Amino acid sequence: MNSVTLKIPPTLQLSEFDLSMTLAAKLFDEGKLSSGQAAEMAGITKRTFLELAGKFNTSIFGYTTEELDEDLKNA
């Protein structure tokens, strides 16, 4: 796996885990990483990644809230 060094303003106050999880969740959300790859990137298990994804505004179901609401209206 490649490494990248980022310069983060100290006022942002994000941990290394938060940064890696945010990026992993975003790439998973965009379909660029599988859940297993995203978990590996964040340094956690796949199960933990799936449990934490929602806290990083990422759905593990592939639906947006709007799409789910629309499906429920049509049910």
CHARMM internal coordinates of N, CA and C (Angstrom, degrees):
IC EDIT
DIST 1 N 1 CA 1.4481
DIST 1 CA 1 C 1.5246
ANGL 1 N 1 CA 1 C 108.35
DIST 1 C 2 N 1.3069
ANGL 1 CA 1 C 2 N 117.18
DIHE 1 N 1 CA 1 C 2 N 139.89
DIST 2 N 2 CA 1.4629
ANGL 1 C 2 N 2 CA 122.22
DIHE 1 CA 1 C 2 N 2 CA 179.01
DIST 2 CA 2 C 1.5201
ANGL 2 N 2 CA 2 C 110.70
DIHE 1 C 2 N 2 CA 2 C -78.97
DIST 2 C 3 N 1.3084
ANGL 2 CA 2 C 3 N 115.83
DIHE 2 N 2 CA 2 C 3 N 156.10
DIST 3 N 3 CA 1.4599
ANGL 2 C 3 N 3 CA 122.43
DIHE 2 CA 2 C 3 N 3 CA 176.51
DIST 3 CA 3 C 1.5164
ANGL 3 N 3 CA 3 C 109.55
DIHE 2 C 3 N 3 CA 3 C -115.71
DIST 3 C 4 N 1.3220
ANGL 3 CA 3 C 4 N 115.42
DIHE 3 N 3 CA 3 C 4 N 148.92
DIST 4 N 4 CA 1.4615
ANGL 3 C 4 N 4 CA 122.28
DIHE 3 CA 3 C 4 N 4 CA 178.35
DIST 4 CA 4 C 1.5223
ANGL 4 N 4 CA 4 C 107.27
DIHE 3 C 4 N 4 CA 4 C -133.99
DIST 4 C 5 N 1.3101
ANGL 4 CA 4 C 5 N 116.37
DIHE 4 N 4 CA 4 C 5 N 139.18
DIST 5 N 5 CA 1.4578
ANGL 4 C 5 N 5 CA 121.23
DIHE 4 CA 4 C 5 N 5 CA 175.43
DIST 5 CA 5 C 1.5206
ANGL 5 N 5 CA 5 C 108.27
DIHE 4 C 5 N 5 CA 5 C -104.57
DIST 5 C 6 N 1.3230
ANGL 5 CA 5 C 6 N 116.00
DIHE 5 N 5 CA 5 C 6 N 127.81
DIST 6 N 6 CA 1.4600
ANGL 5 C 6 N 6 CA 121.41
DIHE 5 CA 5 C 6 N 6 CA 179.49
DIST 6 CA 6 C 1.5199
ANGL 6 N 6 CA 6 C 109.82
DIHE 5 C 6 N 6 CA 6 C -117.78
DIST 6 C 7 N 1.3098
ANGL 6 CA 6 C 7 N 116.08
DIHE 6 N 6 CA 6 C 7 N 144.61
DIST 7 N 7 CA 1.4558
ANGL 6 C 7 N 7 CA 121.53
DIHE 6 CA 6 C 7 N 7 CA 173.46
DIST 7 CA 7 C 1.5202
ANGL 7 N 7 CA 7 C 106.84
DIHE 6 C 7 N 7 CA 7 C -100.70
DIST 7 C 8 N 1.3173
ANGL 7 CA 7 C 8 N 116.41
DIHE 7 N 7 CA 7 C 8 N 113.36
DIST 8 N 8 CA 1.4553
ANGL 7 C 8 N 8 CA 123.10
DIHE 7 CA 7 C 8 N 8 CA -176.98
DIST 8 CA 8 C 1.5239
ANGL 8 N 8 CA 8 C 108.39
DIHE 7 C 8 N 8 CA 8 C -111.10
DIST 8 C 9 N 1.3282
ANGL 8 CA 8 C 9 N 117.44
DIHE 8 N 8 CA 8 C 9 N 130.20
DIST 9 N 9 CA 1.4653
ANGL 8 C 9 N 9 CA 118.91
DIHE 8 CA 8 C 9 N 9 CA 177.61
DIST 9 CA 9 C 1.5303
ANGL 9 N 9 CA 9 C 110.66
DIHE 8 C 9 N 9 CA 9 C -59.33
DIST 9 C 10 N 1.3267
ANGL 9 CA 9 C 10 N 117.62
DIHE 9 N 9 CA 9 C 10 N 137.55
DIST 10 N 10 CA 1.4660
ANGL 9 C 10 N 10 CA 119.80
DIHE 9 CA 9 C 10 N 10 CA -178.34
DIST 10 CA 10 C 1.5223
ANGL 10 N 10 CA 10 C 113.09
DIHE 9 C 10 N 10 CA 10 C -61.54
DIST 10 C 11 N 1.3079
ANGL 10 CA 10 C 11 N 117.57
DIHE 10 N 10 CA 10 C 11 N -23.61
DIST 11 N 11 CA 1.4599
ANGL 10 C 11 N 11 CA 120.74
DIHE 10 CA 10 C 11 N 11 CA 179.36
DIST 11 CA 11 C 1.5274
ANGL 11 N 11 CA 11 C 112.01
DIHE 10 C 11 N 11 CA 11 C -69.31
DIST 11 C 12 N 1.3169
ANGL 11 CA 11 C 12 N 117.62
DIHE 11 N 11 CA 11 C 12 N -18.46
DIST 12 N 12 CA 1.4612
ANGL 11 C 12 N 12 CA 121.45
DIHE 11 CA 11 C 12 N 12 CA 179.60
DIST 12 CA 12 C 1.5229
ANGL 12 N 12 CA 12 C 111.16
DIHE 11 C 12 N 12 CA 12 C -69.46
DIST 12 C 13 N 1.3045
ANGL 12 CA 12 C 13 N 117.97
DIHE 12 N 12 CA 12 C 13 N -33.07
DIST 13 N 13 CA 1.4603
ANGL 12 C 13 N 13 CA 124.41
DIHE 12 CA 12 C 13 N 13 CA 176.37
DIST 13 CA 13 C 1.5257
ANGL 13 N 13 CA 13 C 113.35
DIHE 12 C 13 N 13 CA 13 C 50.35
DIST 13 C 14 N 1.3186
ANGL 13 CA 13 C 14 N 116.54
DIHE 13 N 13 CA 13 C 14 N 52.95
DIST 14 N 14 CA 1.4638
ANGL 13 C 14 N 14 CA 122.17
DIHE 13 CA 13 C 14 N 14 CA 175.71
DIST 14 CA 14 C 1.5202
ANGL 14 N 14 CA 14 C 109.13
DIHE 13 C 14 N 14 CA 14 C -110.51
DIST 14 C 15 N 1.3110
ANGL 14 CA 14 C 15 N 115.42
DIHE 14 N 14 CA 14 C 15 N 138.86
DIST 15 N 15 CA 1.4579
ANGL 14 C 15 N 15 CA 119.20
DIHE 14 CA 14 C 15 N 15 CA 177.16
DIST 15 CA 15 C 1.5247
ANGL 15 N 15 CA 15 C 109.62
DIHE 14 C 15 N 15 CA 15 C -78.04
DIST 15 C 16 N 1.3176
ANGL 15 CA 15 C 16 N 115.38
DIHE 15 N 15 CA 15 C 16 N 165.36
DIST 16 N 16 CA 1.4671
ANGL 15 C 16 N 16 CA 120.17
DIHE 15 CA 15 C 16 N 16 CA 176.87
DIST 16 CA 16 C 1.5303
ANGL 16 N 16 CA 16 C 110.21
DIHE 15 C 16 N 16 CA 16 C -59.79
DIST 16 C 17 N 1.3360
ANGL 16 CA 16 C 17 N 116.29
DIHE 16 N 16 CA 16 C 17 N -38.69
DIST 17 N 17 CA 1.4619
ANGL 16 C 17 N 17 CA 120.02
DIHE 16 CA 16 C 17 N 17 CA 178.23
DIST 17 CA 17 C 1.5311
ANGL 17 N 17 CA 17 C 111.40
DIHE 16 C 17 N 17 CA 17 C -63.06
DIST 17 C 18 N 1.3245
ANGL 17 CA 17 C 18 N 116.84
DIHE 17 N 17 CA 17 C 18 N -45.64
DIST 18 N 18 CA 1.4708
ANGL 17 C 18 N 18 CA 120.06
DIHE 17 CA 17 C 18 N 18 CA 179.79
DIST 18 CA 18 C 1.5145
ANGL 18 N 18 CA 18 C 111.47
DIHE 17 C 18 N 18 CA 18 C -59.50
DIST 18 C 19 N 1.3225
ANGL 18 CA 18 C 19 N 116.86
DIHE 18 N 18 CA 18 C 19 N -40.94
DIST 19 N 19 CA 1.4641
ANGL 18 C 19 N 19 CA 120.39
DIHE 18 CA 18 C 19 N 19 CA 179.11
DIST 19 CA 19 C 1.5205
ANGL 19 N 19 CA 19 C 111.72
DIHE 18 C 19 N 19 CA 19 C -66.15
DIST 19 C 20 N 1.3235
ANGL 19 CA 19 C 20 N 116.70
DIHE 19 N 19 CA 19 C 20 N -46.65
DIST 20 N 20 CA 1.4679
ANGL 19 C 20 N 20 CA 118.75
DIHE 19 CA 19 C 20 N 20 CA -179.08
DIST 20 CA 20 C 1.5178
ANGL 20 N 20 CA 20 C 111.11
DIHE 19 C 20 N 20 CA 20 C -68.33
DIST 20 C 21 N 1.3270
ANGL 20 CA 20 C 21 N 118.01
DIHE 20 N 20 CA 20 C 21 N -36.69
DIST 21 N 21 CA 1.4631
ANGL 20 C 21 N 21 CA 120.91
DIHE 20 CA 20 C 21 N 21 CA 178.79
DIST 21 CA 21 C 1.5269
ANGL 21 N 21 CA 21 C 110.51
DIHE 20 C 21 N 21 CA 21 C -69.20
DIST 21 C 22 N 1.3150
ANGL 21 CA 21 C 22 N 118.02
DIHE 21 N 21 CA 21 C 22 N -39.34
DIST 22 N 22 CA 1.4615
ANGL 21 C 22 N 22 CA 121.41
DIHE 21 CA 21 C 22 N 22 CA 178.27
DIST 22 CA 22 C 1.5253
ANGL 22 N 22 CA 22 C 110.51
DIHE 21 C 22 N 22 CA 22 C -61.30
DIST 22 C 23 N 1.3181
ANGL 22 CA 22 C 23 N 116.83
DIHE 22 N 22 CA 22 C 23 N -46.22
DIST 23 N 23 CA 1.4586
ANGL 22 C 23 N 23 CA 120.44
DIHE 22 CA 22 C 23 N 23 CA 179.88
DIST 23 CA 23 C 1.5251
ANGL 23 N 23 CA 23 C 111.08
DIHE 22 C 23 N 23 CA 23 C -67.51
DIST 23 C 24 N 1.3205
ANGL 23 CA 23 C 24 N 117.22
DIHE 23 N 23 CA 23 C 24 N -44.00
DIST 24 N 24 CA 1.4675
ANGL 23 C 24 N 24 CA 120.91
DIHE 23 CA 23 C 24 N 24 CA 179.22
DIST 24 CA 24 C 1.5266
ANGL 24 N 24 CA 24 C 110.90
DIHE 23 C 24 N 24 CA 24 C -61.47
DIST 24 C 25 N 1.3305
ANGL 24 CA 24 C 25 N 116.88
DIHE 24 N 24 CA 24 C 25 N -43.08
DIST 25 N 25 CA 1.4618
ANGL 24 C 25 N 25 CA 121.05
DIHE 24 CA 24 C 25 N 25 CA -179.98
DIST 25 CA 25 C 1.5315
ANGL 25 N 25 CA 25 C 111.11
DIHE 24 C 25 N 25 CA 25 C -64.77
DIST 25 C 26 N 1.3139
ANGL 25 CA 25 C 26 N 116.92
DIHE 25 N 25 CA 25 C 26 N -40.54
DIST 26 N 26 CA 1.4634
ANGL 25 C 26 N 26 CA 121.09
DIHE 25 CA 25 C 26 N 26 CA 179.02
DIST 26 CA 26 C 1.5270
ANGL 26 N 26 CA 26 C 110.92
DIHE 25 C 26 N 26 CA 26 C -64.02
DIST 26 C 27 N 1.3322
ANGL 26 CA 26 C 27 N 116.44
DIHE 26 N 26 CA 26 C 27 N -45.55
DIST 27 N 27 CA 1.4645
ANGL 26 C 27 N 27 CA 119.96
DIHE 26 CA 26 C 27 N 27 CA 179.89
DIST 27 CA 27 C 1.5335
ANGL 27 N 27 CA 27 C 111.31
DIHE 26 C 27 N 27 CA 27 C -66.80
DIST 27 C 28 N 1.3224
ANGL 27 CA 27 C 28 N 117.36
DIHE 27 N 27 CA 27 C 28 N -34.76
DIST 28 N 28 CA 1.4629
ANGL 27 C 28 N 28 CA 121.31
DIHE 27 CA 27 C 28 N 28 CA 174.96
DIST 28 CA 28 C 1.5244
ANGL 28 N 28 CA 28 C 109.70
DIHE 27 C 28 N 28 CA 28 C -65.36
DIST 28 C 29 N 1.3270
ANGL 28 CA 28 C 29 N 116.63
DIHE 28 N 28 CA 28 C 29 N -45.62
DIST 29 N 29 CA 1.4568
ANGL 28 C 29 N 29 CA 122.47
DIHE 28 CA 28 C 29 N 29 CA -179.36
DIST 29 CA 29 C 1.5306
ANGL 29 N 29 CA 29 C 111.52
DIHE 28 C 29 N 29 CA 29 C -59.63
DIST 29 C 30 N 1.3252
ANGL 29 CA 29 C 30 N 116.65
DIHE 29 N 29 CA 29 C 30 N -36.00
DIST 30 N 30 CA 1.4643
ANGL 29 C 30 N 30 CA 121.70
DIHE 29 CA 29 C 30 N 30 CA 179.64
DIST 30 CA 30 C 1.5263
ANGL 30 N 30 CA 30 C 112.54
DIHE 29 C 30 N 30 CA 30 C -82.00
DIST 30 C 31 N 1.3376
ANGL 30 CA 30 C 31 N 117.00
DIHE 30 N 30 CA 30 C 31 N -2.51
DIST 31 N 31 CA 1.4558
ANGL 30 C 31 N 31 CA 120.86
DIHE 30 CA 30 C 31 N 31 CA 179.74
DIST 31 CA 31 C 1.5158
ANGL 31 N 31 CA 31 C 114.34
DIHE 30 C 31 N 31 CA 31 C 79.39
DIST 31 C 32 N 1.3238
ANGL 31 CA 31 C 32 N 117.27
DIHE 31 N 31 CA 31 C 32 N 13.75
DIST 32 N 32 CA 1.4599
ANGL 31 C 32 N 32 CA 121.04
DIHE 31 CA 31 C 32 N 32 CA -179.15
DIST 32 CA 32 C 1.5253
ANGL 32 N 32 CA 32 C 112.23
DIHE 31 C 32 N 32 CA 32 C -87.38
DIST 32 C 33 N 1.3275
ANGL 32 CA 32 C 33 N 117.20
DIHE 32 N 32 CA 32 C 33 N -19.70
DIST 33 N 33 CA 1.4616
ANGL 32 C 33 N 33 CA 122.69
DIHE 32 CA 32 C 33 N 33 CA 176.44
DIST 33 CA 33 C 1.5208
ANGL 33 N 33 CA 33 C 109.18
DIHE 32 C 33 N 33 CA 33 C -129.78
DIST 33 C 34 N 1.3142
ANGL 33 CA 33 C 34 N 116.05
DIHE 33 N 33 CA 33 C 34 N 146.58
DIST 34 N 34 CA 1.4655
ANGL 33 C 34 N 34 CA 120.17
DIHE 33 CA 33 C 34 N 34 CA 170.20
DIST 34 CA 34 C 1.5300
ANGL 34 N 34 CA 34 C 107.63
DIHE 33 C 34 N 34 CA 34 C -77.07
DIST 34 C 35 N 1.3143
ANGL 34 CA 34 C 35 N 117.00
DIHE 34 N 34 CA 34 C 35 N 168.94
DIST 35 N 35 CA 1.4590
ANGL 34 C 35 N 35 CA 119.24
DIHE 34 CA 34 C 35 N 35 CA 178.32
DIST 35 CA 35 C 1.5257
ANGL 35 N 35 CA 35 C 110.78
DIHE 34 C 35 N 35 CA 35 C -63.27
DIST 35 C 36 N 1.3281
ANGL 35 CA 35 C 36 N 117.18
DIHE 35 N 35 CA 35 C 36 N -35.57
DIST 36 N 36 CA 1.4604
ANGL 35 C 36 N 36 CA 120.53
DIHE 35 CA 35 C 36 N 36 CA 177.59
DIST 36 CA 36 C 1.5131
ANGL 36 N 36 CA 36 C 112.38
DIHE 35 C 36 N 36 CA 36 C -66.33
DIST 36 C 37 N 1.3369
ANGL 36 CA 36 C 37 N 116.51
DIHE 36 N 36 CA 36 C 37 N -42.07
DIST 37 N 37 CA 1.4607
ANGL 36 C 37 N 37 CA 120.38
DIHE 36 CA 36 C 37 N 37 CA 178.39
DIST 37 CA 37 C 1.5306
ANGL 37 N 37 CA 37 C 110.54
DIHE 36 C 37 N 37 CA 37 C -65.94
DIST 37 C 38 N 1.3331
ANGL 37 CA 37 C 38 N 116.30
DIHE 37 N 37 CA 37 C 38 N -41.25
DIST 38 N 38 CA 1.4654
ANGL 37 C 38 N 38 CA 120.31
DIHE 37 CA 37 C 38 N 38 CA 179.25
DIST 38 CA 38 C 1.5237
ANGL 38 N 38 CA 38 C 110.52
DIHE 37 C 38 N 38 CA 38 C -63.98
DIST 38 C 39 N 1.3254
ANGL 38 CA 38 C 39 N 116.56
DIHE 38 N 38 CA 38 C 39 N -40.75
DIST 39 N 39 CA 1.4628
ANGL 38 C 39 N 39 CA 120.47
DIHE 38 CA 38 C 39 N 39 CA 178.05
DIST 39 CA 39 C 1.5194
ANGL 39 N 39 CA 39 C 110.78
DIHE 38 C 39 N 39 CA 39 C -62.22
DIST 39 C 40 N 1.3208
ANGL 39 CA 39 C 40 N 116.10
DIHE 39 N 39 CA 39 C 40 N -44.50
DIST 40 N 40 CA 1.4656
ANGL 39 C 40 N 40 CA 120.29
DIHE 39 CA 39 C 40 N 40 CA 178.90
DIST 40 CA 40 C 1.5251
ANGL 40 N 40 CA 40 C 110.54
DIHE 39 C 40 N 40 CA 40 C -61.35
DIST 40 C 41 N 1.3208
ANGL 40 CA 40 C 41 N 116.67
DIHE 40 N 40 CA 40 C 41 N -41.50
DIST 41 N 41 CA 1.4617
ANGL 40 C 41 N 41 CA 121.15
DIHE 40 CA 40 C 41 N 41 CA 179.64
DIST 41 CA 41 C 1.5333
ANGL 41 N 41 CA 41 C 111.10
DIHE 40 C 41 N 41 CA 41 C -61.66
DIST 41 C 42 N 1.3288
ANGL 41 CA 41 C 42 N 115.70
DIHE 41 N 41 CA 41 C 42 N -38.68
DIST 42 N 42 CA 1.4647
ANGL 41 C 42 N 42 CA 120.41
DIHE 41 CA 41 C 42 N 42 CA -179.08
DIST 42 CA 42 C 1.5334
ANGL 42 N 42 CA 42 C 112.12
DIHE 41 C 42 N 42 CA 42 C -82.81
DIST 42 C 43 N 1.3362
ANGL 42 CA 42 C 43 N 116.45
DIHE 42 N 42 CA 42 C 43 N -9.00
DIST 43 N 43 CA 1.4589
ANGL 42 C 43 N 43 CA 119.80
DIHE 42 CA 42 C 43 N 43 CA 178.43
DIST 43 CA 43 C 1.5170
ANGL 43 N 43 CA 43 C 114.14
DIHE 42 C 43 N 43 CA 43 C 78.04
DIST 43 C 44 N 1.3315
ANGL 43 CA 43 C 44 N 116.52
DIHE 43 N 43 CA 43 C 44 N 29.46
DIST 44 N 44 CA 1.4646
ANGL 43 C 44 N 44 CA 121.68
DIHE 43 CA 43 C 44 N 44 CA -178.90
DIST 44 CA 44 C 1.5277
ANGL 44 N 44 CA 44 C 109.44
DIHE 43 C 44 N 44 CA 44 C -132.90
DIST 44 C 45 N 1.3213
ANGL 44 CA 44 C 45 N 116.39
DIHE 44 N 44 CA 44 C 45 N 173.80
DIST 45 N 45 CA 1.4576
ANGL 44 C 45 N 45 CA 119.94
DIHE 44 CA 44 C 45 N 45 CA 177.55
DIST 45 CA 45 C 1.5254
ANGL 45 N 45 CA 45 C 110.06
DIHE 44 C 45 N 45 CA 45 C -76.26
DIST 45 C 46 N 1.3165
ANGL 45 CA 45 C 46 N 115.57
DIHE 45 N 45 CA 45 C 46 N 160.78
DIST 46 N 46 CA 1.4675
ANGL 45 C 46 N 46 CA 120.51
DIHE 45 CA 45 C 46 N 46 CA 177.93
DIST 46 CA 46 C 1.5220
ANGL 46 N 46 CA 46 C 110.29
DIHE 45 C 46 N 46 CA 46 C -60.25
DIST 46 C 47 N 1.3205
ANGL 46 CA 46 C 47 N 116.96
DIHE 46 N 46 CA 46 C 47 N -42.60
DIST 47 N 47 CA 1.4632
ANGL 46 C 47 N 47 CA 120.48
DIHE 46 CA 46 C 47 N 47 CA 179.29
DIST 47 CA 47 C 1.5259
ANGL 47 N 47 CA 47 C 111.39
DIHE 46 C 47 N 47 CA 47 C -59.66
DIST 47 C 48 N 1.3237
ANGL 47 CA 47 C 48 N 116.43
DIHE 47 N 47 CA 47 C 48 N -45.32
DIST 48 N 48 CA 1.4678
ANGL 47 C 48 N 48 CA 120.33
DIHE 47 CA 47 C 48 N 48 CA 179.40
DIST 48 CA 48 C 1.5176
ANGL 48 N 48 CA 48 C 110.75
DIHE 47 C 48 N 48 CA 48 C -63.75
DIST 48 C 49 N 1.3399
ANGL 48 CA 48 C 49 N 116.71
DIHE 48 N 48 CA 48 C 49 N -40.89
DIST 49 N 49 CA 1.4612
ANGL 48 C 49 N 49 CA 119.25
DIHE 48 CA 48 C 49 N 49 CA 177.98
DIST 49 CA 49 C 1.5230
ANGL 49 N 49 CA 49 C 110.40
DIHE 48 C 49 N 49 CA 49 C -59.14
DIST 49 C 50 N 1.3230
ANGL 49 CA 49 C 50 N 116.90
DIHE 49 N 49 CA 49 C 50 N -46.78
DIST 50 N 50 CA 1.4689
ANGL 49 C 50 N 50 CA 120.74
DIHE 49 CA 49 C 50 N 50 CA -179.08
DIST 50 CA 50 C 1.5244
ANGL 50 N 50 CA 50 C 111.44
DIHE 49 C 50 N 50 CA 50 C -63.52
DIST 50 C 51 N 1.3283
ANGL 50 CA 50 C 51 N 116.74
DIHE 50 N 50 CA 50 C 51 N -35.39
DIST 51 N 51 CA 1.4635
ANGL 50 C 51 N 51 CA 120.09
DIHE 50 CA 50 C 51 N 51 CA 178.86
DIST 51 CA 51 C 1.5334
ANGL 51 N 51 CA 51 C 111.76
DIHE 50 C 51 N 51 CA 51 C -71.06
DIST 51 C 52 N 1.3302
ANGL 51 CA 51 C 52 N 117.37
DIHE 51 N 51 CA 51 C 52 N -32.89
DIST 52 N 52 CA 1.4696
ANGL 51 C 52 N 52 CA 121.21
DIHE 51 CA 51 C 52 N 52 CA -176.70
DIST 52 CA 52 C 1.5294
ANGL 52 N 52 CA 52 C 114.07
DIHE 51 C 52 N 52 CA 52 C -91.96
DIST 52 C 53 N 1.3074
ANGL 52 CA 52 C 53 N 117.99
DIHE 52 N 52 CA 52 C 53 N -13.64
DIST 53 N 53 CA 1.4714
ANGL 52 C 53 N 53 CA 121.27
DIHE 52 CA 52 C 53 N 53 CA -173.64
DIST 53 CA 53 C 1.5240
ANGL 53 N 53 CA 53 C 112.74
DIHE 52 C 53 N 53 CA 53 C -53.32
DIST 53 C 54 N 1.3126
ANGL 53 CA 53 C 54 N 117.46
DIHE 53 N 53 CA 53 C 54 N -42.11
DIST 54 N 54 CA 1.4634
ANGL 53 C 54 N 54 CA 120.85
DIHE 53 CA 53 C 54 N 54 CA -179.17
DIST 54 CA 54 C 1.5167
ANGL 54 N 54 CA 54 C 113.35
DIHE 53 C 54 N 54 CA 54 C -60.64
DIST 54 C 55 N 1.3174
ANGL 54 CA 54 C 55 N 117.19
DIHE 54 N 54 CA 54 C 55 N -32.36
DIST 55 N 55 CA 1.4654
ANGL 54 C 55 N 55 CA 120.67
DIHE 54 CA 54 C 55 N 55 CA 178.89
DIST 55 CA 55 C 1.5238
ANGL 55 N 55 CA 55 C 111.62
DIHE 54 C 55 N 55 CA 55 C -69.48
DIST 55 C 56 N 1.3308
ANGL 55 CA 55 C 56 N 115.50
DIHE 55 N 55 CA 55 C 56 N -14.89
DIST 56 N 56 CA 1.4597
ANGL 55 C 56 N 56 CA 121.16
DIHE 55 CA 55 C 56 N 56 CA 178.55
DIST 56 CA 56 C 1.5256
ANGL 56 N 56 CA 56 C 110.52
DIHE 55 C 56 N 56 CA 56 C -111.75
DIST 56 C 57 N 1.3494
ANGL 56 CA 56 C 57 N 115.59
DIHE 56 N 56 CA 56 C 57 N 27.79
DIST 57 N 57 CA 1.4746
ANGL 56 C 57 N 57 CA 123.90
DIHE 56 CA 56 C 57 N 57 CA 176.29
DIST 57 CA 57 C 1.5186
ANGL 57 N 57 CA 57 C 113.14
DIHE 56 C 57 N 57 CA 57 C 56.42
DIST 57 C 58 N 1.3269
ANGL 57 CA 57 C 58 N 116.43
DIHE 57 N 57 CA 57 C 58 N 38.95
DIST 58 N 58 CA 1.4541
ANGL 57 C 58 N 58 CA 121.74
DIHE 57 CA 57 C 58 N 58 CA 179.58
DIST 58 CA 58 C 1.5198
ANGL 58 N 58 CA 58 C 109.27
DIHE 57 C 58 N 58 CA 58 C -125.64
DIST 58 C 59 N 1.3223
ANGL 58 CA 58 C 59 N 116.14
DIHE 58 N 58 CA 58 C 59 N 125.80
DIST 59 N 59 CA 1.4557
ANGL 58 C 59 N 59 CA 120.90
DIHE 58 CA 58 C 59 N 59 CA 177.22
DIST 59 CA 59 C 1.5239
ANGL 59 N 59 CA 59 C 109.38
DIHE 58 C 59 N 59 CA 59 C -88.51
DIST 59 C 60 N 1.3226
ANGL 59 CA 59 C 60 N 116.24
DIHE 59 N 59 CA 59 C 60 N 137.29
DIST 60 N 60 CA 1.4597
ANGL 59 C 60 N 60 CA 119.95
DIHE 59 CA 59 C 60 N 60 CA 176.66
DIST 60 CA 60 C 1.5188
ANGL 60 N 60 CA 60 C 111.38
DIHE 59 C 60 N 60 CA 60 C -87.48
DIST 60 C 61 N 1.3363
ANGL 60 CA 60 C 61 N 117.27
DIHE 60 N 60 CA 60 C 61 N -2.99
DIST 61 N 61 CA 1.4507
ANGL 60 C 61 N 61 CA 121.63
DIHE 60 CA 60 C 61 N 61 CA -175.78
DIST 61 CA 61 C 1.5206
ANGL 61 N 61 CA 61 C 113.95
DIHE 60 C 61 N 61 CA 61 C -98.50
DIST 61 C 62 N 1.3055
ANGL 61 CA 61 C 62 N 118.20
DIHE 61 N 61 CA 61 C 62 N -9.38
DIST 62 N 62 CA 1.4562
ANGL 61 C 62 N 62 CA 120.72
DIHE 61 CA 61 C 62 N 62 CA 178.19
DIST 62 CA 62 C 1.5175
ANGL 62 N 62 CA 62 C 113.83
DIHE 61 C 62 N 62 CA 62 C 77.78
DIST 62 C 63 N 1.3230
ANGL 62 CA 62 C 63 N 117.47
DIHE 62 N 62 CA 62 C 63 N 12.48
DIST 63 N 63 CA 1.4560
ANGL 62 C 63 N 63 CA 122.05
DIHE 62 CA 62 C 63 N 63 CA 177.73
DIST 63 CA 63 C 1.5182
ANGL 63 N 63 CA 63 C 109.40
DIHE 62 C 63 N 63 CA 63 C -115.03
DIST 63 C 64 N 1.3226
ANGL 63 CA 63 C 64 N 116.63
DIHE 63 N 63 CA 63 C 64 N 142.16
DIST 64 N 64 CA 1.4565
ANGL 63 C 64 N 64 CA 119.44
DIHE 63 CA 63 C 64 N 64 CA 168.58
DIST 64 CA 64 C 1.5174
ANGL 64 N 64 CA 64 C 107.40
DIHE 63 C 64 N 64 CA 64 C -84.69
DIST 64 C 65 N 1.3062
ANGL 64 CA 64 C 65 N 116.83
DIHE 64 N 64 CA 64 C 65 N 164.59
DIST 65 N 65 CA 1.4551
ANGL 64 C 65 N 65 CA 121.09
DIHE 64 CA 64 C 65 N 65 CA 178.07
DIST 65 CA 65 C 1.5174
ANGL 65 N 65 CA 65 C 110.39
DIHE 64 C 65 N 65 CA 65 C -59.98
DIST 65 C 66 N 1.3257
ANGL 65 CA 65 C 66 N 116.65
DIHE 65 N 65 CA 65 C 66 N -39.21
DIST 66 N 66 CA 1.4599
ANGL 65 C 66 N 66 CA 120.81
DIHE 65 CA 65 C 66 N 66 CA -179.57
DIST 66 CA 66 C 1.5316
ANGL 66 N 66 CA 66 C 111.36
DIHE 65 C 66 N 66 CA 66 C -64.77
DIST 66 C 67 N 1.3328
ANGL 66 CA 66 C 67 N 116.31
DIHE 66 N 66 CA 66 C 67 N -41.77
DIST 67 N 67 CA 1.4631
ANGL 66 C 67 N 67 CA 120.33
DIHE 66 CA 66 C 67 N 67 CA 179.11
DIST 67 CA 67 C 1.5251
ANGL 67 N 67 CA 67 C 110.99
DIHE 66 C 67 N 67 CA 67 C -64.97
DIST 67 C 68 N 1.3088
ANGL 67 CA 67 C 68 N 116.99
DIHE 67 N 67 CA 67 C 68 N -39.60
DIST 68 N 68 CA 1.4545
ANGL 67 C 68 N 68 CA 120.91
DIHE 67 CA 67 C 68 N 68 CA 178.33
DIST 68 CA 68 C 1.5222
ANGL 68 N 68 CA 68 C 110.52
DIHE 67 C 68 N 68 CA 68 C -65.69
DIST 68 C 69 N 1.3361
ANGL 68 CA 68 C 69 N 117.79
DIHE 68 N 68 CA 68 C 69 N -43.75
DIST 69 N 69 CA 1.4680
ANGL 68 C 69 N 69 CA 121.20
DIHE 68 CA 68 C 69 N 69 CA 177.45
DIST 69 CA 69 C 1.5328
ANGL 69 N 69 CA 69 C 110.49
DIHE 68 C 69 N 69 CA 69 C -59.74
DIST 69 C 70 N 1.3098
ANGL 69 CA 69 C 70 N 117.23
DIHE 69 N 69 CA 69 C 70 N -42.65
DIST 70 N 70 CA 1.4604
ANGL 69 C 70 N 70 CA 121.57
DIHE 69 CA 69 C 70 N 70 CA 179.85
DIST 70 CA 70 C 1.5364
ANGL 70 N 70 CA 70 C 110.91
DIHE 69 C 70 N 70 CA 70 C -64.04
DIST 70 C 71 N 1.3275
ANGL 70 CA 70 C 71 N 116.51
DIHE 70 N 70 CA 70 C 71 N -42.13
DIST 71 N 71 CA 1.4742
ANGL 70 C 71 N 71 CA 120.08
DIHE 70 CA 70 C 71 N 71 CA 176.92
DIST 71 CA 71 C 1.5116
ANGL 71 N 71 CA 71 C 111.28
DIHE 70 C 71 N 71 CA 71 C -62.28
DIST 71 C 72 N 1.3216
ANGL 71 CA 71 C 72 N 116.96
DIHE 71 N 71 CA 71 C 72 N -39.82
DIST 72 N 72 CA 1.4530
ANGL 71 C 72 N 72 CA 119.73
DIHE 71 CA 71 C 72 N 72 CA 179.70
DIST 72 CA 72 C 1.5216
ANGL 72 N 72 CA 72 C 112.44
DIHE 71 C 72 N 72 CA 72 C -67.23
DIST 72 C 73 N 1.3214
ANGL 72 CA 72 C 73 N 117.25
DIHE 72 N 72 CA 72 C 73 N -35.50
DIST 73 N 73 CA 1.4708
ANGL 72 C 73 N 73 CA 121.68
DIHE 72 CA 72 C 73 N 73 CA 176.90
DIST 73 CA 73 C 1.5304
ANGL 73 N 73 CA 73 C 110.54
DIHE 72 C 73 N 73 CA 73 C -65.30
DIST 73 C 74 N 1.3251
ANGL 73 CA 73 C 74 N 116.17
DIHE 73 N 73 CA 73 C 74 N -34.90
DIST 74 N 74 CA 1.4567
ANGL 73 C 74 N 74 CA 120.85
DIHE 73 CA 73 C 74 N 74 CA -176.73
DIST 74 CA 74 C 1.5248
ANGL 74 N 74 CA 74 C 113.26
DIHE 73 C 74 N 74 CA 74 C -86.65
DIST 74 C 75 N 1.3075
ANGL 74 CA 74 C 75 N 116.99
DIHE 74 N 74 CA 74 C 75 N -4.75
DIST 75 N 75 CA 1.4771
ANGL 74 C 75 N 75 CA 120.25
DIHE 74 CA 74 C 75 N 75 CA -177.19
DIST 75 CA 75 C 1.5101
ANGL 75 N 75 CA 75 C 112.08
DIHE 74 C 75 N 75 CA 75 C -76.42
END
COOR INIT
IC SEED 1 N 1 CA 1 C
IC BUILD
